[in-house]
Amino acid sequence: MSRFIYSIVKLVVKTGLYTYHKKIVITGLHNIPTDKPVLFLPNHQSALIDVLLIATDCQRKPFFLTRADVFSSSWLNRIFSYFRMLPIYRIRDGRETLVNNNLIFDTCSEILDRGEALVIFPEANHNLQRRVRPLSKGFTRIILRSFELYPELDIQLVPVGLNYKNAAHFPDEVAVHYGKSISAKSLFDLDDVNKSSQSIKDIVSSSLKKLTSHIPNDEHYEATVSRLMNENVSFLDPVLVNETVQSYSKSVTNSTSEAPSEREKFNLSKLLFCILNFPAVLLWRFWLKPKVPEAEFMGTFRFAFSLILFPIYLLTLFIFISFLHNMEIALLSIGSLTVFNILLVKFVLR
């Protein structure tokens, strides 16, 4: 029964993701080992959306290391535990809480020893900038602990590049690229832990920079992004983006072109979408959107809002039309609205 519920929730979330996004591209699934312990190591841009994209398409049933502050109540703890989420404690949670990570690292080692999969974001934070940030040592500590407890464990590191067209925008496009697996055992020497940890961080970082649009965080960053956008370089193709960035000279800083604003992008199709779905749009814009704490959470909040509210909105509309007319007209109206919304998201809205 538990597995059935998990599968249903996964199906609902996956359907929601593919409906919410204009396009989702998945590549490299053949790189994921099916019979060995796997440590997925993705870059981190769009909060929970990153997690959901991996959970629904990675062909494994992974556990996730999640910031401990979201485990704020016993019922949330039960829900997150059911969906294989484990708390990881940070300095900001209080220095005294860091000791709890020892138990979590042991749990992660046991998970890997069972041949299962684990997801950890090695950057240890999220940011919308299109670059791979310096990696923390947290994931190498898990690897070290695993080899201390299970010396013969063959942990496979799978770097994952998440590439959004515009993670804070709707509708968005995203590409998820799974890189070739890396044997942690071949890189780790228990007699020289520091050197081994750094070697693993270096090779994972290098792999992520090939799977992700990586624009150096220097004084040219904003100008480079604007130029890429104005030249319509696809951010879903990190190889193309990185090659294009390398081809730019420092004259990019002289570019005065700017990315088009949201106001400039407004068009009749957006107006039509807002009219057809105005109760949901109003609730989003004037109630929930102002409460989004950071731009990195915009996609997460909007997706969760859509996944929960739109079925309620459609059901309410169905009941209202059934009361005014009949069930057949209500079904036809709701079906037509649903199909029309999907067509707008997939082919019209920009």
N, C-alpha and C positions, 0 to 999 in steps of 0.2 A: 504494500500500500504506500509506504514511504517513497519507494522508487517511482511509483506511478505518479504521485503528487509532484515530485521533483521534475519528472518528464513533462507533465502538463504545464507547470510553471515555465520551464525552459522553452517549450513550444510557444506559449503566449508571449514571452519576452522576445523571442527570436522573430515572431511574426510582427510584433510591435516595432522592433528595430528596423526591419526591412520595409515596413510601411512608413515609418517616420523619416527614414533617410531616402534621399533621391537615388543614391547609389551606394552599394557596399561591395567592395572588391576584396576577395580573399585569395591569397596566393601562398604557396609553399607548404600546404598541409602535408604533403608527402615527406617533408623534413621532420615531422614529429614522430619519434619512436613510439611504437604501440606496446612494446613488451619490456620497457625499462623505466626506471624512475626518471621523471622529467621536471626540471625547474624552468618554468617559463619566465623570461625576463624582458618585459615590454617597457618602452618609454611611456611617459605618463603625461597626458595633456588634458583630457576631458573627464576627470573624476570617475564617477560610477559607469559612464558609458564605456570607458576603456575596459573595465571589468566584464561588463555584459557582452561586449563584442567577442572577447576571448572565451568566456564561459559557454556561449551558444554555438561556437563554430570550431573549437580547437580539437574536436573528436576525442577528447579525454573528459574526465569528470574531476576537475582540479579543485584543490583547496586554495583559499586566498588569504594572504596576510593583509589585514585591514587595520587602519588606524584605530587605536583603542578607544578614542573618545566617542565613537559612534555606538559602542556597547554601553549605552547610558542607563539601561533598565533591564530588569530580568527578562521581560517578555521580548525585548529586542535581542537580548543575548541568545534566547532560545531560537528565534527566527534566523539570526545570522549563523548560529551553529548548525542549524538544519541545512543551510545552504553553503556549508563548508567554509565559513569565514572564521579566521583566527585573529585575535587582537595582537597588535604589535605596539609596544609602548615607546614613546619618544620623550626627549628632554622636556618638551612643552607640557607633557602630561604630569610632570613632576619627577625630579631625579630619583626619588624613592621608589617610583613605579618601575624603573628600568630592570630591577632584579627579577620582575615577572617574566622578562624576555627569556631568561634561562630555561624556564619550563616550556615556553613556546618553541624555542629552538630544539629542545628535546622532542617535542611533539612533531615538529617538522621532520626531524631525522627519522622518527618512527614511520611517518607517512611515506617518506622516500624509500625506506627499507621495505615497505610493503609493495613497492613497485608503482606507487601512485604518482600523481602530478601535483605540483604546487606552483602558484603564481605569486611572484613578488616583484614590485616595481623598484628596480635598483637605484633609481634617481632619488627615491625616498620622499618625493614631493611632486606636485603637479604644477604645470605652467603652460600657457598657450603659446609661448614662443616656439618657433620652428627650429629647434635644435636639441641635441642630446646634451643634457647637463652632466656635471661630474657625478660619478656613481658613488654611493655610500658603501660602507663596508658590511652592512647588515646581511646581505645575501651571501657574502663570503664567509661570514661567521656561521651561517647555517650549514654551508658546505663543510667547513672545518669540523663542526660538531658532529656532522653525519659521518665523516671519516674517522673521527675519534671513536664513535660508538660502533660503526660498521665499516671497517677498513677496506673491505672488498666491494663496497657499493659502487656501482657504475652509474653515477648521476649524469644525465644528459642535460646540458644547458641549451635552451632554445631561445635565442633572441627574437623579439617580436617588434616590428616597426608599425606604429599606428600613425596614419597620415590623414589628417582632416583637411578638407577644402577650407572650411571656416567653422571651427568647433562651436562657436557661440551663435551661429546663424541657423535659421530654419528656412527651407530644408537644406540639410548638409549632405556632403558626400564624404566617404571615408574608405581608405584602403588599409587592409591589415596584411602585412607581409611577414611570414614565418621564415626565419633564416635556418641555415643548416645547423644541426645539433653539434654541440661541442662537448667532448668528454672531459668532465671536471677531473676525473681520476688521472688523466694524462698530464694535467697541468699542476696538480697539487703534490707538494712535498712536505710531509709533516715535520721534517727536520729544518725546514726554512719556511715557516708559515707566512711571514710578512711578504717575502718575495713571491710566494705562490699566490697569495691573495691579490697582490698588485698585478701579477700576470693575468689572472682571471679577469680582473676589472678592466685591464687594458684590452684584452681580446673581445670581451663582451661589448665594451664601449665602441671599439672599432667596427664590430658587426652591426651594432645599432645605427651607427652613422651611415652605413650603407643601405639600411632598411628604412631610414627615416630622412625626411628633408632636414638637412643640418646646415643652418646658416650661422656662422660664428657670431657670438654675442659681442660685437665691437661697435664702434661709432657709426658703421655703415649698415647696421642691421635693419633699421626701419626703411632706409632708402632701398636696400636690396629687396626686401619683401614687397614694397610698393612697385618696384620695377618688374618683379616676377609676376605680380598680379596684373599689371597693365599689359604685359606681354602674353597674358593668358597661359603661362606655364602651369601645367597640371601638378598641383601639390599631391595628387594621388600617386605620382610617379617619382619617388625619391631619387632614383638614378638620374633622371632627366633634370630634376631640380638642382641636384648637387653638381652635375656637369655644367649647368647653366651658370650657377653661382661662381664656379671656378673660372668660367670664361669672362666674367665681368672684371673690368679694371676698376681702380679706385675712383674713376670718373663717375661711378654710380652715385657718389655723394653729391654730384652736381645736378642730378636729376630732380626736377621740380614737380614731376607728375605724382599724383596721389591716387590711392585706391578709391574707387567710387564709394560714396557714402550710402548708408541705408536709404536715405531720402531719395537719392538719385536713382536707386534701384527700384523704387516703388512703381508699380504698374497696375494695369487694370485687373490682371489675374489675382494679385494680392488683395485688391479691393473686393473682388468677387468671393474669394476665400473667406475674407473677414465677414462679409454680409451673410454668407451661408452658415457660418459657424459663430455668429456674433456673441452668443452667450458665453461660449468657451473662450473666445478671443478677449472679451472684456474682463473675465475673471483672471485670465493670465496676465494681461497688461496692467491692470490696476490693483490686483490683489497679490498674486504670487511673484511676478517678475520683480517688483521692488524689494522682495524679501531674499532674493538670491544673493548670497554673501560675497561671491567672487565670480568673475567672468568664467573661470574654469568650471563652475558648477551650472552655468546657464543651460548647456545641453542636457545635463542630468535632470535638472528641475523640469525643463520643458518636456522631456521625454516621459518622465514619471507622471506629470500632469496630463499629458495626452493619453497615456496608457490607461489611466484611471478615469479621467473625466469624460473622454469622448464616448466610451460605451454608455456612461450614465446619461450624457446628453442625447445620444441616439435613442436610448430606451425611453427617456422622457418624451422625446419628439414622437416616437412610435405610439406611446399611450395617448398623447394629445391628438394626433391625427386619427387614431382609431376611434376616439370618442367623437370627433367631429364628423368622420366619414365611416370607414369600415377598415377591418384588418388588412384586406387585400391592398387597398390604396396606401395604407400605412407601411406595409412591407415594401411596396414598390417605391414609395418615397424615400424610405430609409436606405434601401438598397441602392437607389440611384444616387443619393447624397454620398454614400460611402464610396461607391465607384468613382464618382466625380472628384471627391477629395483626393483619392489615390492617384487619379490621372493628373490632377493639378500638381501634386507633390512630385510625381515621377517625371512629368514631361513639360510642365508650364512654369511653375514657380521658380524664381531665381534668387 
